[in-house]
Amino acid sequence: MSLARRHRDRILAAKTVASAPDGGADATPAADTLPAAGAANASPADRAAAQIGLRLTHDLRRLKEIRSIDMKIAARREMLPEYLDWVAGVLSADRGVGTGLAADVVPTVMVWHIDVGEYAAALDIAEFLLRHQVAMPSRYQRDAATIIVEEIADAALKMQAAGDPFPLDVLTRTGALTADLDIHDEVRAKLFKAIGNEQLRICEGLVVEDSADALAATIATLTEAQRLHARVGVKDKIKRATKLLAAVAAAQAPNNEQGGAAA
């Protein structure tokens, strides 16, 4: 994709959402009024919105025909670059996404970013969706906050179960973005579990003198996961972190044989 086209897509996307007088609520025309991509009376912004909506329809149809999860992920990775500049334009305008065909693009691209492991990009879009209270397309059957927390937590737990680390900053940013939002306790518990797992992994690599506070924070995180959902599966991790903290406390306690206070 040429630099000129990338720049054009960003500008047209920004114009699409900036054209509504009410701040963007009706910026993208509804599906039944959106001009055809090649309509002579359509503005360049409307034509770009129509094209991006049609592309999404085509790509969703293609994905539905793919059975393999790995192949679906590979297809999404291949599809994503065609949307990035248009989405960047919408985000830069910062006026919502409207209600028409193209309104599905931004939340869908967020989910695809999660699917292909591009979590920072997904969270940039998530912040925009939550700020503008953008509804998810009905096919996802969950609101944006729930999807953000659950999909990222599930990705982290899957990697952790395989013995691989997951970026702690992604998990904590996810938690911060959604901390005040109403989602199911079971979903939030999974996020706390994933955070606690990474905190414990980090603690195990620290020298004893530096680990007490980190272990206490880890226990607090895992205990919160347990409080929110009793069957979330963190009891063993809490026991391990508690045992490590006790060992740290014992190692730091005064030793009478090495200059501690006499009895």
N, C-alpha and C positions, 0 to 999 in steps of 0.2 A: 504494500500500500504506500503510495507516494506521500511525501510530507505535505504537499498541497492539498491532497484529498483529506488527510488527517486534520489539517487546520480547518478545512471547509466543514467537515462533519461536526467539529466542536462548535463552530460559529452557528451553524444551522440548528443544532440541538438547543443551544442557548436561546436562539431567537424563537424557537418553538414554544418553550416554556415561558419566555418573557413577554409573549404577545398578548396574554390574557390580562384584562384590566383589573381583575380581582386578585392578582398576585400569583396566578398560576393554576388555580383550581380547575379551570376549563381550558388550560393551555393547549393540550393535545386534543384534537377533535375526536368526538366519539366515533366508533367504528363505522356507524352508518352514515356519517357526514364527512369522514376523512376523504379528501380528494384522492383519486387514483394517482399512483406514483408518476404517471406521465400526463396527468390532466393539464390542459393548456391554461386553465384558470387558477391552478394551484400555485401558491407561493413556493419559493425554494425551500423554506422551512417546512411547509406542509408536505411537500414531495419527499423530503428527507425523512419525516416522521412516517409517512406511508411506506417508504422503502424499508425502513428499519423494522416496522411492524410486519411487513410481508416476509422479510428475512427470518424473523423469529418464528412465524407460522411454519415456514418451510423447514427450519432447523428442528423445531419441536416434532414435526411429522417424521423427520429422519430419525430422531432419537427414539421415538416410539417403536420404530421398526428394528432397533438394535436390542438384542437380548442380553448380551454380555455386559456386566457392570464395568469391567475394565475397558471394553470397547466404547461404552457410553462416555466414560471419562475421557478417553482419548479423543472422541469426537467433539466433546465440549471444549477441550483444550484447542482443538483445531478451529472451532467456530468463534471462540472468544475475541480474537483480534479484530474481527469485523464490527464489533459493537463498541470497542473501548473508547474510541474518540467521540462517538455520539454520546455515550454515557458521561464522558468527561465534560462535555458541553452542558449537559443537563445539571450535573453536579456544580459546575462553576456558576451557572445562573442562580442556583440555590432558591428556586421558586416552586418546588414540587414537580410532579410528573404528569399531571392531568388525568384524564379518565378514559382515553381511547386505546386503540391497539398498541401504540408505542409506549403506553404507560406500563405495560407488562415487561418491557425490556429491562429497565433498571433493576427491579427486584429479582428477575430471572438471572441476570448477569451476576448479581451478588451470590446467589446460590451456586452458580457454575464456578465462581472463583473458589468457594469453599470446596466443591467437589474435586477440583484439580489441585488443591493445596495452596492456593494463593490467598492466604488468610489476611494479610495486611490490606490487600486491595478489597477483599470482601468487607472488612470492618470499616474501611473508608466509605463504602456505599451504605453499610448498615447505619452508620451515624447519620447520614443524609435521610434514609428512610424513616428512622425513628424521629428525627427532628421534625419532619414534615408529615408524620403519621400516614405514611404511604401504605395502602393495603396490599397484601400479597395476592398474586393471581389465585383464583379459587382452586386450581389444581393442587396447590400445596396444602390446603386444608388446615393451615396453622397461621397465626399472625407472625409478623416480622420478628418480634422479640423472641418468641418461642423457637422459631427456625434458627435464628442466629445462635442462641445458647445451645440448643440441642444438637445441631449439626456440627458445631465446632467441638462441643464436649464429646460427642460420639467419635469424631475423628481423632481427638486426643487419646481417648480411652482405648481405641483400637491400636494406635501406635504404641501406647504404653504396655498393653497386653502382649505385644510382640517384643517387648524389651527395648523399644526405641524411645528417645526423649521427644517431647513436644514443646514448642516455644512457650515458655511461661508468660512472656509479655503478651502473646496473643490471648491466652486464657484470662489474664488479669484485665486486659483491655475489654474483652467480652463481658466480664463481670461488671466493670465500671460503667459500660454503656447501658447495661440493662438492670442495674442495681435497684432502681426505683420503680421498675415496671412489674406488672402483675402477670406472672407466669406460674405454671404448675410447680409445686414443690419438688416433685420427682425429677423434673427437668433441671431445675436449679441445683439440686443435689448432685447430679452428674457432673455439672461444671465444678462445684466445690471438690468433688472427688478427684477430678482431673488436676485441678490446681494443687490439691494436697499431695497427690502422687509426685508431681514435679518438685514441689517444695521438699519432700522427703528425699527425692533423688539428689537434690542439691545439698541437703544437710549431710548426707552420707559421704559427700566429697569434701566436707569442711574439716579443718583441724578442730580438735576438741574444744579449745579455748574460744572458738568463734561460733560454735554451733548451738549454744543454749537458747538464745533468743529465737533463732530460726526454727529450732525444734518446737519451741512453745507455740510459735505461729502456725507451724504445720499441724500440730495437734488441734489447735483451735479451728483450722480450716476443715480438717477431716471430721471433727466433732460436729460442726455445723452441717456437713453433708449427712451425717448420721441422724441428726435431729430432724432434718427435712424429710428424710426417707430412710426408715429403719433398715430396709433391705438393699441399700445402695451398694453394700459390699466394701466397707472401709474398716471393719473392726480389727482385722489383722494389721492393717497399716497403723491404726491408732496404738495398738499394743506395741508394735515395733518402735514407733516414734517415742512412746512413753518410756520404753526400756532404754532407748538410747539417751533420752534426757536424764534418766536416773543415773546412768553410767557417767554422763558428763558431770552431774552434780557430785557424784562420789569422787570423781577424779579431781574436782576443784575444791573438795572439802579439806580443811586443815588436817595435817597428818602429824600427830604428836611425835612420832619417831623421826620426823624430818623438820623439827623446829616449831611444831604447833604448840599452842598454849598447854602448859602442864595441867593435869587434873587436880 
